[in-house]
Amino acid sequence: MNETAAIAELDIDPYSSENLIDPYPMHERLREAGPVVRLTPYPGVVACARHEQVHAVFNDHATFISGAGVGLTNFNLEKPFRPKSLILEADPPLHTQTRAVLSRILSPKAVMQIRATFTAEAEALLDRCVDKGTICGIHDLAQLYPLKVFPDAVGVEEDGRENLLVYGDMVFNSMGPRNELLARATQRVEAVTGWIMEHCRREHLRPGGFGDQIWQAADAGEITHEQAPMLVRSFLSAGVDTTINGIGNVLYALAHHPEQYAKLHADPTLARPAFEEGLRWESTAQTFYRTAARDCEIAGVPLAANTKVLCMLAAANRDPRKWPNPDRYDIERRPSGHVAFGAGIHGCVGQAVARLEGEVVLTALAKRVKRIEVAGPHTRRLNNTLRALDTLPLRLIPA
Ligand code: OVM
């Protein structure tokens, strides 16, 4: 029999304002305390902050399941705020079926087909930003871009798209505790849930778009017609707030590392690795949970069935056991193995689209802008799961 190890316990609340504003000191304490750590304020929860364990948990989907929710709430014990996602909050065999459909719709071939349009939109938007000179990196760039290209690709009408921001904020807050952030998001979402569900219906989706392709998969018998709107809902839940903040965070990284931006400007083909390193350095989705399906162990530490395992992606992505100089943003690092998109069977199904968006925005930026200057203090939008900025004043010095 394996030896069992004692488990460390820390009085840390990952959802305190202090830790949401600056999570990095907390990440270090959790990584150093052990491979798996109990959190005093959350009984029944353990956290993994090291890369090795986060990766291992994600790659053992039979032991560490998603069907009981990938937030703090255990859906075996408490009702979810909305009907469960058929892909995010599902396990095989259901997950296998739904994933196959989304995976085909978002395949490398599909991404090739949207590339020209996504590039043209990025260039048009960056032209406007450079004309302005001083911009809010979030409102004028990071939000506008995904909010235009992704709903266009899904086939959602222009009117009311700002509802997607309110909805995404709720979805990602719902994975945390019942704190003030969740209470406020719950209030705000009430006005938009109807719009979201309405826009999952076939008659609201442009023929041929990603959304309509889900309905076509239902016609083909790959999924049921009852499942189709729920899978469109996944696009609308996961496709906008994530890329907005991925782009916002990388703009922040570049603005605060002028020597890295200089390299990107000198060689715009570094756009893709610069975005990738941004995801490692400041992971958009900071955390996801799994639930122990049975009594099990992590790194020799025994865990009871139904234990919620908090996987700290952002901490794993700066684990010094994995990365040399982990706190350094270095666009030449090539950070393969980062877990900003998760890993294993639930690894982000839209990652090729996310990477395309990051790449074309940074390419268009690099070609037009010689230098980025911080034009004032930034502000954060606190969210229980997302690393998000509210404002990011930037001065773009044209090439
Ligand atoms: C979904 C969903 C929602 C949020 C995130 C996500 C990261 C998926 O509704 O399927 O993946």
Boltz pocket constraint, residues with backbone or C-beta under 6 A from the ligand:
constraints:
  - pocket:
      binder: B
      contacts: [[A, 85], [A, 86], [A, 87], [A, 88], [A, 89], [A, 171], [A, 230], [A, 233], [A, 234], [A, 235], [A, 237], [A, 238]]
      max_distance: 6.0
